[in-house]
Amino acid sequence: LGTFRPVSVENIDDHEMHSEYYQMTQETADLLNKTKESGKRVISVGTTSTRTLETIRRDHPQFVATSGWTDIFIYPGFEFKAIDGLITNFHLPKSTLVMLVSAFSNKKYILNAYHKAVEMEYRFFSFGDAMLII
């Protein structure tokens, strides 16, 4: 189930997060560092990209060429260091993905967006409609 597995523990710190493999090239790391240094925004496309970028910046002061596995669990209270915006789908309730999105914005804003998406008959899940959060 991976990212779609609902969180069923009472204490969020007890949730076992799945791992995802990532790889960052030197060219991409250089571009991201230049973007940050010039004061421009890094917009992540998708939650896997977000987890990758935040893992790299958690482990390094700048983006670096690297690869590995990330099991980072991003939920409200997380301090973002890598991204300034996020493009993502509308996700399943009680999933780690909704928590990640809520961590980047705020719960009230996200709930309002979800209510509007239902009202407007947006499509949810992996092949559905998406939102930009900045």
Backbone as a printed PyTorch tensor [residue, N CA C, xyz], in Angstrom:
tensor([[[  0.8100,  -1.2090,   0.0000],
         [  0.0000,   0.0000,   0.0000],
         [  0.8460,   1.2630,   0.0000]],

        [[  2.0110,   1.2370,   0.6220],
         [  2.9220,   2.3730,   0.5870],
         [  2.2890,   3.6780,   1.0070]],

        [[  2.3440,   4.6660,   0.1200],
         [  1.8450,   5.9980,   0.4540],
         [  0.3410,   6.0340,   0.6420]],

        [[ -0.3610,   5.0160,   0.1540],
         [ -1.8200,   5.0160,   0.2560],
         [ -2.3160,   4.3660,   1.5450]],

        [[ -1.4040,   3.7790,   2.3120],
         [ -1.7970,   3.1180,   3.5500],
         [ -2.2500,   4.1620,   4.5630]],

        [[ -3.4600,   4.0090,   5.1010],
         [ -3.9160,   4.9820,   6.0980],
         [ -3.1050,   4.8730,   7.3880]],

        [[ -3.0350,   5.9660,   8.0900],
         [ -2.3640,   5.9870,   9.3860],
         [ -3.3750,   5.4980,  10.4140]],

        [[ -3.0260,   4.4360,  11.1240],
         [ -3.9870,   3.8400,  12.0570],
         [ -3.4950,   3.8420,  13.5050]],

        [[ -2.3690,   4.4690,  13.7610],
         [ -1.8400,   4.5330,  15.1270],
         [ -2.3360,   5.8030,  15.8090]],

        [[ -2.4270,   5.7450,  17.1300],
         [ -2.8830,   6.9250,  17.8690],
         [ -1.7950,   7.9890,  17.9490]],

        [[ -0.5500,   7.5560,  18.1540],
         [  0.5830,   8.4750,  18.2250],
         [  1.2690,   8.4780,  16.8590]],

        [[  1.2660,   9.6120,  16.2000],
         [  1.7980,   9.7160,  14.8350],
         [  3.2580,   9.2720,  14.7410]],

        [[  4.0120,   9.4370,  15.8150],
         [  5.4190,   9.0210,  15.8130],
         [  5.5820,   7.5020,  15.7370]],

        [[  4.5080,   6.7630,  15.9980],
         [  4.5570,   5.2980,  15.9370],
         [  4.2730,   4.7570,  14.5380]],

        [[  3.8830,   5.6210,  13.6060],
         [  3.5750,   5.1590,  12.2440],
         [  4.8710,   4.7700,  11.5330]],

        [[  4.8750,   3.5930,  10.9370],
         [  6.0420,   3.1330,  10.1800],
         [  5.8960,   3.5840,   8.7300]],

        [[  6.7480,   4.4980,   8.3300],
         [  6.6870,   5.0650,   6.9840],
         [  7.4070,   4.1540,   5.9970]],

        [[  6.8390,   3.9980,   4.8270],
         [  7.4620,   3.1890,   3.7760],
         [  8.6730,   3.9290,   3.1990]],

        [[  9.5520,   3.1940,   2.5680],
         [ 10.7440,   3.7770,   1.9440],
         [ 10.5540,   3.9070,   0.4400]],

        [[ 11.1720,   4.9300,  -0.1210],
         [ 11.1820,   5.1370,  -1.5680],
         [ 12.6220,   5.4100,  -2.0000]],

        [[ 13.0060,   4.8510,  -3.1310],
         [ 14.3440,   5.0570,  -3.6680],
         [ 14.3810,   6.3820,  -4.4260]],

        [[ 15.4940,   7.0980,  -4.3030],
         [ 15.6620,   8.3510,  -5.0430],
         [ 17.0780,   8.4410,  -5.5920]],

        [[ 17.2130,   9.3180,  -6.5830],
         [ 18.5240,   9.5980,  -7.1710],
         [ 18.5270,  11.0450,  -7.6410]],

        [[ 19.5600,  11.7930,  -7.2680],
         [ 19.7170,  13.1830,  -7.6930],
         [ 21.0310,  13.3120,  -8.4360]],

        [[ 20.9770,  13.8710,  -9.6430],
         [ 22.1920,  14.0850, -10.4290],
         [ 22.8730,  15.3810,  -9.9970]],

        [[ 24.1420,  15.5210, -10.3540],
         [ 24.8700,  16.7550, -10.0540],
         [ 24.2400,  17.9330, -10.7840]],

        [[ 23.8220,  17.7220, -12.0190],
         [ 23.1870,  18.7850, -12.8000],
         [ 21.9320,  19.3050, -12.0980]],

        [[ 21.1120,  18.4000, -11.5980],
         [ 19.8940,  18.8060, -10.8950],
         [ 20.2320,  19.5040,  -9.5850]],

        [[ 21.1890,  18.9700,  -8.8410],
         [ 21.6020,  19.5940,  -7.5810],
         [ 22.1020,  21.0130,  -7.8240]],

        [[ 22.9290,  21.2030,  -8.8520],
         [ 23.4500,  22.5380,  -9.1780],
         [ 22.3220,  23.5000,  -9.5310]],

        [[ 21.3710,  23.0370, -10.3230],
         [ 20.2400,  23.8810, -10.7210],
         [ 19.3980,  24.2790,  -9.5070]],

        [[ 19.1270,  23.3330,  -8.6240],
         [ 18.3500,  23.6370,  -7.4230],
         [ 19.0940,  24.6020,  -6.5050]],

        [[ 20.3910,  24.4080,  -6.3280],
         [ 21.1770,  25.3260,  -5.4950],
         [ 21.1890,  26.7300,  -6.0840]],

        [[ 21.3530,  26.8300,  -7.3970],
         [ 21.3430,  28.1340,  -8.0670],
         [ 19.9800,  28.8060,  -7.9080]],

        [[ 18.9280,  28.0280,  -8.0240],
         [ 17.5700,  28.5580,  -7.8620],
         [ 17.3900,  29.1330,  -6.4640]],

        [[ 17.7770,  28.3800,  -5.4500],
         [ 17.6560,  28.8410,  -4.0650],
         [ 18.5170,  30.0820,  -3.8130]],

        [[ 19.7610,  30.0530,  -4.3000],
         [ 20.6860,  31.1670,  -4.0780],
         [ 20.2050,  32.4580,  -4.7200]],

        [[ 19.4680,  32.3490,  -5.8150],
         [ 18.9710,  33.5480,  -6.4980],
         [ 17.6290,  34.0180,  -5.9430]],

        [[ 17.1270,  33.3440,  -4.9160],
         [ 15.8800,  33.7630,  -4.2830],
         [ 14.6220,  33.3080,  -5.0060]],

        [[ 14.7730,  32.4300,  -5.9620],
         [ 13.6080,  31.9130,  -6.6860],
         [ 13.0360,  30.7040,  -5.9550]],

        [[ 11.8340,  30.3130,  -6.3600],
         [ 11.1320,  29.2110,  -5.7070],
         [ 11.4790,  27.8590,  -6.3190]],

        [[ 11.5990,  26.8780,  -5.4560],
         [ 11.6830,  25.4840,  -5.8750],
         [ 10.2870,  24.8990,  -5.6810]],

        [[  9.6650,  24.5060,  -6.7860],
         [  8.3260,  23.9200,  -6.7550],
         [  8.4710,  22.4220,  -6.9940]],

        [[  8.0680,  21.6460,  -6.0340],
         [  8.1490,  20.1890,  -6.1490],
         [  6.8970,  19.6700,  -6.8510]],

        [[  7.0950,  18.7290,  -7.7560],
         [  5.9700,  18.0960,  -8.4450],
         [  5.8170,  16.6990,  -7.8570]],

        [[  4.8610,  16.5660,  -6.9640],
         [  4.5710,  15.2730,  -6.3590],
         [  5.1910,  15.0830,  -4.9920]],

        [[  4.6120,  14.1370,  -4.2750],
         [  5.0530,  13.8790,  -2.9070],
         [  6.3640,  13.1000,  -2.8500]],

        [[  6.6170,  12.2340,  -3.8170],
         [  7.8980,  11.5210,  -3.8320],
         [  9.0450,  12.5020,  -4.0460]],

        [[  8.8650,  13.4480,  -4.9670],
         [  9.8860,  14.4840,  -5.1810],
         [ 10.0830,  15.3100,  -3.9190]],

        [[  9.0010,  15.6320,  -3.2570],
         [  9.0860,  16.4080,  -2.0200],
         [  9.8800,  15.6490,  -0.9640]],

        [[  9.5600,  14.3890,  -0.7760],
         [ 10.2750,  13.5740,   0.2100],
         [ 11.7600,  13.4770,  -0.1500]],

        [[ 12.0550,  13.3350,  -1.4310],
         [ 13.4460,  13.2580,  -1.8810],
         [ 14.1930,  14.5450,  -1.5640]],

        [[ 13.6360,  15.6740,  -1.9860],
         [ 14.3110,  16.9600,  -1.7900],
         [ 14.4890,  17.2780,  -0.3120]],

        [[ 13.4700,  17.0150,   0.4790],
         [ 13.5710,  17.3010,   1.9100],
         [ 14.5580,  16.3590,   2.6030]],

        [[ 14.6470,  15.1240,   2.1550],
         [ 15.6340,  14.1910,   2.7120],
         [ 17.0500,  14.6760,   2.4320]],

        [[ 17.2910,  15.0890,   1.2050],
         [ 18.6330,  15.5620,   0.8450],
         [ 19.0010,  16.7960,   1.6570]],

        [[ 18.0690,  17.7430,   1.7760],
         [ 18.3700,  18.9640,   2.5440],
         [ 18.4200,  18.7050,   4.0440]],

        [[ 17.7530,  17.6780,   4.5130],
         [ 17.8610,  17.3070,   5.9330],
         [ 19.2780,  16.8110,   6.2320]],

        [[ 19.8420,  16.0900,   5.2640],
         [ 21.1430,  15.4540,   5.4610],
         [ 22.3320,  16.3000,   5.0070]],

        [[ 22.0760,  17.3680,   4.2360],
         [ 23.1500,  18.1970,   3.6710],
         [ 22.7380,  19.6690,   3.7090]],

        [[ 23.7060,  20.5910,   3.8510],
         [ 23.3630,  22.0160,   3.8740],
         [ 22.8770,  22.5490,   2.5250]],

        [[ 23.2200,  21.8650,   1.4360],
         [ 22.7550,  22.2200,   0.0920],
         [ 22.3520,  20.9390,  -0.6170]],

        [[ 21.7660,  21.1000,  -1.8000],
         [ 21.4640,  19.9300,  -2.6190],
         [ 22.7730,  19.3350,  -3.1230]],

        [[ 22.8610,  18.0110,  -3.1290],
         [ 24.0540,  17.3050,  -3.6010],
         [ 23.6350,  16.1410,  -4.4870]],

        [[ 24.5510,  15.7190,  -5.3490],
         [ 24.3180,  14.5120,  -6.1420],
         [ 24.3910,  13.3210,  -5.1950]],

        [[ 23.3370,  12.5480,  -5.1540],
         [ 23.2790,  11.4180,  -4.2290],
         [ 22.1520,  10.4850,  -4.6340]],

        [[ 22.1310,   9.3380,  -4.0280],
         [ 21.0170,   8.4080,  -4.2000],
         [ 20.8580,   7.6370,  -2.9050]],

        [[ 19.7080,   7.0490,  -2.7390],
         [ 19.4620,   6.2760,  -1.5280],
         [ 17.9850,   6.0200,  -1.3330]],

        [[ 17.6460,   5.6880,  -0.1260],
         [ 16.2660,   5.4130,   0.2510],
         [ 15.8270,   6.4620,   1.2610]],

        [[ 14.5980,   6.9250,   1.1210],
         [ 14.0560,   7.8450,   2.1090],
         [ 12.8450,   7.2200,   2.7790]],

        [[ 12.8010,   7.3640,   4.0880],
         [ 11.6110,   6.9720,   4.8330],
         [ 11.1030,   8.1690,   5.6440]],

        [[ 11.4540,   9.3640,   5.1740],
         [ 11.0450,  10.5840,   5.8570],
         [  9.5130,  10.6510,   5.9240]],

        [[  8.9990,  11.0040,   7.0800],
         [  7.5580,  11.1300,   7.3100],
         [  7.2940,  12.6080,   7.5660]],

        [[  6.6380,  13.2400,   6.6190],
         [  6.3670,  14.6740,   6.7060],
         [  4.9190,  14.8640,   7.1320]],

        [[  4.7330,  15.5150,   8.2670],
         [  3.3900,  15.7840,   8.7810],
         [  3.4120,  17.1570,   9.4500]],

        [[  2.2330,  17.7090,   9.8100],
         [  2.2060,  19.0630,  10.3680],
         [  3.2220,  19.2560,  11.4860]],

        [[  3.9290,  20.3740,  11.3830],
         [  5.0080,  20.6960,  12.3000],
         [  6.3780,  20.5290,  11.6620]],

        [[  6.4190,  19.8530,  10.5080],
         [  7.6740,  19.6460,   9.7920],
         [  8.1990,  20.9860,   9.2840]],

        [[  9.5090,  21.2030,   9.3950],
         [ 10.1370,  22.4300,   8.8980],
         [ 10.7490,  22.1620,   7.5220]],

        [[ 10.1240,  22.7230,   6.4890],
         [ 10.5970,  22.5270,   5.1180],
         [ 11.8490,  23.3560,   4.8760]],

        [[ 12.8570,  22.7300,   4.2690],
         [ 14.1080,  23.4020,   3.9310],
         [ 14.3530,  23.4320,   2.4290]],

        [[ 13.6990,  22.5320,   1.7010],
         [ 14.0210,  22.3560,   0.2840],
         [ 13.0310,  23.0220,  -0.6560]],

        [[ 11.7420,  22.8940,  -0.3720],
         [ 10.7470,  23.3490,  -1.3490],
         [ 10.0320,  24.6120,  -0.8950]],

        [[  9.5360,  25.3390,  -1.9050],
         [  8.7810,  26.5710,  -1.6640],
         [  7.3710,  26.4810,  -2.2250]],

        [[  7.0750,  25.4050,  -2.9000],
         [  5.7570,  25.1790,  -3.4820],
         [  5.6020,  23.7120,  -3.8150]],

        [[  4.3420,  23.3010,  -4.0040],
         [  4.0600,  21.8900,  -4.2320],
         [  2.8920,  21.7370,  -5.1990]],

        [[  3.0930,  20.9110,  -6.2150],
         [  2.0070,  20.4860,  -7.0950],
         [  1.7230,  19.0370,  -6.7380]],

        [[  0.4780,  18.7440,  -6.3890],
         [  0.1300,  17.3850,  -5.9730],
         [ -1.3380,  17.1050,  -6.2320]],

        [[ -1.6710,  15.8250,  -6.2540],
         [ -3.0540,  15.4020,  -6.4390],
         [ -3.8580,  15.6370,  -5.1690]],

        [[ -5.1520,  15.4100,  -5.2630],
         [ -6.0110,  15.3470,  -4.0880],
         [ -5.9290,  13.9080,  -3.5790]],

        [[ -5.5300,  13.7310,  -2.3340],
         [ -5.1930,  12.4140,  -1.8000],
         [ -6.2810,  11.8470,  -0.8970]],

        [[ -6.1200,  10.5640,  -0.5700],
         [ -7.0520,   9.8610,   0.3080],
         [ -7.0220,  10.4470,   1.7150]],

        [[ -8.1920,  10.5300,   2.3540],
         [ -8.2250,  10.9890,   3.7510],
         [ -7.4080,  10.0540,   4.6410]],

        [[ -6.8690,  10.5910,   5.7110],
         [ -6.1020,   9.8520,   6.7170],
         [ -4.8350,   9.2030,   6.1630]],

        [[ -4.3930,   9.6440,   5.0010],
         [ -3.1670,   9.0860,   4.4260],
         [ -1.9720,   9.9610,   4.7880]],

        [[ -0.7830,   9.3920,   4.6530],
         [  0.4290,  10.1660,   4.9010],
         [  0.5610,  11.2970,   3.8900]],

        [[ -0.0340,  11.1210,   2.7140],
         [  0.0490,  12.1580,   1.6800],
         [ -0.7510,  13.3940,   2.0760]],

        [[ -1.9260,  13.2020,   2.6550],
         [ -2.7120,  14.3380,   3.1430],
         [ -1.9600,  15.0340,   4.2670]],

        [[ -1.2910,  14.2680,   5.0930],
         [ -0.5000,  14.8680,   6.1760],
         [  0.6390,  15.7070,   5.6150]],

        [[  1.3080,  15.2060,   4.5800],
         [  2.3920,  15.9600,   3.9520],
         [  1.8570,  17.2800,   3.3990]],

        [[  0.7450,  17.2130,   2.6950],
         [  0.1470,  18.4160,   2.1110],
         [ -0.2540,  19.3950,   3.2160]],

        [[ -0.8420,  18.8840,   4.2890],
         [ -1.2380,  19.7380,   5.4120],
         [ -0.0270,  20.3470,   6.1060]],

        [[  1.0870,  19.6400,   6.1160],
         [  2.3110,  20.1830,   6.7090],
         [  2.8300,  21.3560,   5.8970]],

        [[  2.6620,  21.2850,   4.5870],
         [  3.1730,  22.3610,   3.7440],
         [  2.2850,  23.6000,   3.8160]],

        [[  1.0060,  23.4050,   3.9590],
         [  0.0700,  24.5240,   4.0320],
         [ -0.4330,  24.6100,   5.4710]],

        [[ -1.7330,  24.6060,   5.6270],
         [ -2.3070,  24.4440,   6.9580],
         [ -3.6030,  23.6680,   6.8110]],

        [[ -3.9710,  22.9890,   7.8720],
         [ -5.0940,  22.0530,   7.8140],
         [ -6.3820,  22.7280,   7.3430]],

        [[ -6.6700,  23.9080,   7.8510],
         [ -7.9090,  24.6040,   7.4840],
         [ -7.9340,  24.9090,   5.9850]],

        [[ -6.8370,  25.4100,   5.4590],
         [ -6.7530,  25.7320,   4.0350],
         [ -6.9330,  24.4760,   3.1820]],

        [[ -6.2740,  23.4010,   3.5740],
         [ -6.3570,  22.1490,   2.8200],
         [ -7.7720,  21.5860,   2.8770]],

        [[ -8.3960,  21.5900,   4.0560],
         [ -9.7760,  21.0980,   4.1630],
         [-10.7190,  21.9120,   3.2890]],

        [[-10.5370,  23.2140,   3.2560],
         [-11.3620,  24.0610,   2.3760],
         [-11.1480,  23.6900,   0.9120]],

        [[ -9.9080,  23.4510,   0.5300],
         [ -9.6110,  23.0610,  -0.8550],
         [-10.2620,  21.7230,  -1.1870]],

        [[-10.2190,  20.7840,  -0.2600],
         [-10.8300,  19.4710,  -0.4850],
         [-12.3500,  19.5760,  -0.5900]],

        [[-12.9650,  20.3930,   0.2620],
         [-14.4210,  20.5850,   0.1790],
         [-14.8030,  21.1930,  -1.1660]],

        [[-14.0380,  22.1580,  -1.6110],
         [-14.2950,  22.7810,  -2.9170],
         [-14.0910,  21.7640,  -4.0410]],

        [[-13.0810,  20.9340,  -3.9290],
         [-12.8190,  19.9120,  -4.9470],
         [-13.9860,  18.9290,  -5.0480]],

        [[-14.5420,  18.5310,  -3.9140],
         [-15.7050,  17.6310,  -3.9190],
         [-16.8980,  18.3440,  -4.5460]],

        [[-17.1180,  19.5820,  -4.1360],
         [-18.2280,  20.3870,  -4.6700],
         [-18.1270,  20.5530,  -6.1880]],

        [[-16.9120,  20.7430,  -6.6850],
         [-16.7020,  20.9660,  -8.1190],
         [-16.5000,  19.6520,  -8.8920]],

        [[-16.6280,  18.5170,  -8.1880],
         [-16.4960,  17.1840,  -8.7770],
         [-15.1140,  16.9380,  -9.3960]],

        [[-14.0890,  17.4130,  -8.6950],
         [-12.7230,  17.1160,  -9.1170],
         [-12.4630,  15.6240,  -8.9260]],

        [[-11.4970,  15.1320,  -9.6660],
         [-11.1000,  13.7300,  -9.5310],
         [ -9.9850,  13.6300,  -8.4960]],

        [[-10.0640,  12.6020,  -7.6830],
         [ -9.0890,  12.3990,  -6.6190],
         [ -8.1280,  11.2740,  -6.9870]],

        [[ -7.1130,  11.0930,  -6.1700],
         [ -6.1370,  10.0180,  -6.2230],
         [ -5.1060,  10.2310,  -7.3330]],

        [[ -4.3880,   9.2150,  -7.6740],
         [ -3.1940,   9.3280,  -8.5110],
         [ -3.4190,   9.8960,  -9.9020]],

        [[ -4.5370,   9.6260, -10.5070],
         [ -4.7660,  10.1020, -11.8730],
         [ -5.8380,  11.1770, -11.9170]],

        [[ -6.0260,  11.8480, -10.8090],
         [ -7.0560,  12.8670, -10.7190],
         [ -6.5120,  14.2580, -10.9410]],

        [[ -7.3020,  15.2150, -10.5100],
         [ -6.9140,  16.6150, -10.6220],
         [ -5.8220,  16.9300,  -9.5960]],

        [[ -5.1730,  18.0460,  -9.7900],
         [ -4.0650,  18.4270,  -8.9110],
         [ -4.2560,  19.8520,  -8.4140]],

        [[ -3.4480,  20.2150,  -7.4380],
         [ -3.4700,  21.5750,  -6.8990],
         [ -2.0380,  22.0800,  -6.7700]],

        [[ -1.9110,  23.3900,  -6.8330],
         [ -0.6310,  24.0640,  -6.6270],
         [ -0.7170,  24.8000,  -5.3030]],

        [[  0.2110,  24.5270,  -4.4270],
         [  0.2520,  25.1790,  -3.1190],
         [  1.5370,  25.9950,  -3.0490]],

        [[  1.3950,  27.3210,  -2.8770],
         [  2.5760,  28.1820,  -2.7380],
         [  2.4070,  29.1270,  -1.5590]]])
